[in-house]
């Protein structure tokens, strides 16, 4: 049997959320956790989660619910791509497509280690970008770095969901 979803009132009674820091703390003692303790643990995929009334919740979704009084309609995107930065200014309720547009780092499976710069089996590095589910070729390049740069330039122009990042991974530009 599925556990019931927490109500907004229950959430407000059990947890405190600071939108400036993105940190949740328990308002009441529960089990071996004392009141005032920080809520949340890494779920193994980088997201912070907490068990509330017998059900696991991602803290980014709880933050949205806490502040807005309703569950996010779609995906809660971390604009800076840091899955543990749950500051309200870093979160936005967007479509899965927009969330995917905001990626600026290569996946762990990338052979080049660069976003959009693919190492060919033979020949020169190539790059492509997806728009509306269709792959668009950006051409071939002398180096994987040039292919990745072409991808990032296209992303800035063609992906409205992309948020420009500055500095090291996890850095959140001023104003967000």
RAHU-V977816 format. One record per run of one state. SS is the DSSP state (A for helix, B for strand, O for the rest). FROM is the first residue (numbers start at 1). LEN is the number of residues. If there is no record, write none. Layout:
ss | from | len
SS | FROM | LEN
SS | FROM | LEN
This chain:
ss | from | len
O | 1 | 7
A | 8 | 7
B | 15 | 4
O | 19 | 4
B | 23 | 4
O | 27 | 3
B | 30 | 1
O | 31 | 2
B | 33 | 1
O | 34 | 4
B | 38 | 1
O | 39 | 2
B | 41 | 2
O | 43 | 5
B | 48 | 5
O | 53 | 2
B | 55 | 4
A | 59 | 10
O | 69 | 6
B | 75 | 4
O | 79 | 9
A | 88 | 3
B | 91 | 4
O | 95 | 1
A | 96 | 6
O | 102 | 16
B | 118 | 1
O | 119 | 6
B | 125 | 7
O | 132 | 2
B | 134 | 8
O | 142 | 2
A | 144 | 15
O | 159 | 18
